[in-house]
Amino acid sequence: MTRRKSTENNSPVHQNPRRWTWMIASMAVVLTAVLVGRQFMGAAEAEAQTAPKADANVKPASATKPYKPPQHDVMAIVNGADISRRDLERACAERYGEEVLEAMVNKKLIQHHCQKRGITITQQEVEDELDRMAQNFKLTRELLTNLLEDKTGVTEEQYKRDILWPTLALRKLVAADMVVTEEELRKDYESKYGESVRVRIIVVANGQKAQDLHKQLLANPDDFARLALSDSIDVNSAPIGGLIQPIRRFVGDPGIEQAAFALKPGQISQIIPIGDQFAILKCEGRNPPREVDFNSVRTMLEESIRDEKLRKVANDKFKEFQDAATIQNVFNDPQLSQRMPGVVALVNGDKVTLEELSKESMLRHGPEVLNVEIGHKLLEQALKRAGKTVSQEDLNAEIAHAAKLAGVVDEQGRPDIQRWVKQTTEEQDISYKLYVRDSVWPSAALKKLTAGQVQVTQEDLKKSYDANYGVRVRCRAIVLANMRRAQEVWEKARANPSMDYFGDLAAEYSIEPTSKALRGEVPPIRLHGGQPQLEQVAFELTENDPPRIVQLGDKFVVLKYEGRTEPKKIELEAVRDILLQDIMEKKIRVAMGKRYDEIYRNARVDNYLAGTTQAPVPDEVRQQRAGTMPRRDTAVQPASAQRR
């Protein structure tokens, strides 16, 4: 059979043929990363990080029951106004129709080829696969699916239907290509648990520049960090003296790996060509292999390698399926849509209807789209109460403002609206209509509702100037999960005040990957950067002070002073206009966020899809909960107040 397309450029099936297969093959990897992170962080720690804050006015649906949309036609009631099932289905199809259609078409292709080869995937096989995954990660099935939904937004039923079933089918279809060899297992084990090299890197775009730097570094290796700061074009490593994550075997560029593992501590590498750039490495030391028994992780390694193989093979297999199929995309073809009303695609003669697409879109994306629709309706109601409207001029002004902020301007410095809209809609893969409805209109509406409420003070200017151009404190940091461990590490660091020893402690104990890999090095701490407790302690430290412990949320940071940067030699008046614009923009965004929170807090929202209810809270009750006014009867304290 030959493959036919109704539109060459607009078909969701063929625009991005790898997107759906990538999602299937990579889901297990995502889940593995989540669970491995959970093992390293500790179960209680992981739950504390991911658990949402409880709202006394929201009644959550049972977390143990599989997601089933309500069967009635009202999906939500917002201050007495309904959002119907049909409206929500239409909204979901508008936003995600192409993506969902792609998945539906590709699944039909898999089903077609499974039928041709006599391959069946039973429901029991799907259930067994889910049980096997839970067993591999030493979790109950319920905990696994709850964790999956929390981290990816995919419910158990969706995961079984849209991920596990196609994955099992693909594995059977490409079984001959999924064999894992002993050599592959050993390489994967070495890359994950073997020795690694700590290095600094300098990357430049010019060969002559690389040679000049290489001569300087061979003459004085101690200048590496300074030259990385001044000359490296790698924006991630240059600000921290060229430090990068430790290099492992069989992971990245073979030339880089070979050069890194050939170095001894303190040695400078040869110039390493990387595409059209040139890199130089300096070895800072080696991390020994992790003491992990090969057999204890063999099963996990096999699964990881199979997932990687499936990613590589699936794209070719789908191209083969598509080349052998007859596919007509009706969704984006107005002429075909008129001839076949209610049909969005034909796959080997089988119809995919608009009704099926809309229902599937809502099943996959209903909760998130419903939240958008609820927010839109709340803003419409707030505007009506305030006697205000959002005009086309307001929308145009908001788009122009966004373009200017993003630096999309013409030769005269005026916002290039046409280029900005094209760029934004293409990057987000949405229509102009949805861009205006979901992004521009809400922003314009909130600006209408907060007009005249924002002012920039002299104190705001001074803080912004200090944050952007003032002194910063260079520190090393070790991030810990609890106070007991923080005190242990602090005691060790106090007993041996050398910076090298502190770096050793960071590499051993820090639970934050970057500070762990970089031996505690973090970007210099500035004033008014958003972490006042950390900033206060950092700016109190002096050269001879012992380390300090700072609590940040549920984490504890051991902080050691290294020095201070020089303030930038720029006068406040020279940057006043830039700072004013930046502060005003930030304060407006904060005001808009607070206004929306207020609107939502004072609304009655029954979300039947999520199984939640939001009820208005009287000002008096809210003030009592916040502790800003006494209760009239202090002798009687309800349970909620006692808990608080």
Secondary structure, 3 states (H helix, E strand, C coil): CCCCCCCCCCCHHHHCCCHHHHHHHHHHHHHHHHHHHHHHHCHHHHHHHHCCCCCCCCCCCCCCCCCCCCCCCEEEEECCEEEEHHHHHHHHHHHHHHHHHHHHHHHHHHHHHHHHHCCCCCHHHHHHHHHHHHHHCCCCHHHHHHHHHHHHCCCHHHHHHHHHHHHHHHHHHCHHHCCCCHHHHHHHHHHHHCCEEEEEEEEECCHHHHHHHHHHHHHCHHHHHHHHHHHCCCCCCHHHCCECCCECCCCCCHHHHHHHHCCCCCCECCCEEECCEEEEEEEEEEECCCCCCHHHHHHHHHHHHHHHHHHHHHHHHHHHHHHCCCEEECCCCHHHHHHCCCEEEEECCEEEEHHHHHHHHHHHHHHHHHHHHHHHHHHHHHHHHHCCCCCHHHHHHHHHHHHHHCCCECCCCCECHHHHHHHHHHHHCCCHHHHHHHHHHHHHHHHHHCCCCCCCCHHHHHHHHHHHHCCCEEEEEEEECCHHHHHHHHHHHHHCCCHHHHHHHHHHHCCCHHHHHCCCECCCECCCCCCHHHHHHHHHCCCCCCCEEEEECCEEEEEEEEEECCCCCCCHHHHHHHHHHHHHHHHHHHHHHHHHHHHHHCCCEEECCCCEEECCCCHHHHHHHHCCCCCCCCCCCCHHHHHC
